[in-house]
Amino acid sequence: MMNLLEKIWRDEDAVGVVELILILVVIIGLVVIFKNQMTSLVNKIFSSVTNGTKKITG
């Protein structure tokens, strides 16, 4: 197990994979933290679009 971790640590391609995983973890964390605010914002946007289309179609 330790040899595998050492190989991953020394392999430059693996460093890119680790960076990608860390970025994904941060993004997922932000989504979880701000889920309610994001849901509210999306609902407001859809409501605005719906009201706008009602005005256009009459």
C-alpha positions in Angstrom: 0.0 0.0 0.0 2.8 2.4 0.9 4.6 1.7 -2.4 1.5 2.5 -4.3 1.1 5.8 -2.5 4.8 6.6 -3.1 4.4 5.9 -6.8 1.3 8.1 -7.0 3.0 10.9 -5.1 6.0 10.8 -7.5 4.1 10.4 -10.7 3.4 13.8 -12.2 0.2 12.6 -13.9 -1.1 11.5 -10.5 -0.5 15.0 -9.1 -2.9 16.4 -11.8 -5.5 13.8 -10.8 -5.1 14.7 -7.1 -5.5 18.4 -8.0 -8.6 17.6 -9.9 -10.1 15.5 -7.1 -9.4 18.4 -4.6 -11.1 20.9 -6.9 -14.1 18.6 -7.2 -14.2 18.2 -3.4 -14.2 22.0 -3.0 -16.9 22.5 -5.6 -19.1 19.8 -4.0 -18.5 21.3 -0.6 -19.6 24.7 -1.8 -22.7 23.3 -3.4 -23.6 21.5 -0.2 -23.0 24.6 1.9 -24.9 27.0 -0.4 -27.6 24.6 -1.5 -30.5 26.6 -0.1 -29.3 29.9 -1.6 -28.7 28.3 -5.0 -32.1 26.7 -5.0 -33.7 30.0 -4.1 -31.8 31.8 -6.8 -32.7 29.2 -9.5 -36.4 29.4 -8.5 -36.3 33.2 -8.7 -34.8 33.0 -12.2 -37.3 30.5 -13.4 -40.2 32.5 -11.9 -38.9 35.6 -13.7 -38.6 33.8 -17.0 -42.1 32.4 -16.6 -43.5 35.8 -15.8 -41.7 37.3 -18.8 -43.1 34.7 -21.2 -46.6 35.3 -19.9 -46.2 39.0 -20.6 -45.0 38.3 -24.2 -47.7 35.8 -25.0 -50.4 37.9 -23.5 
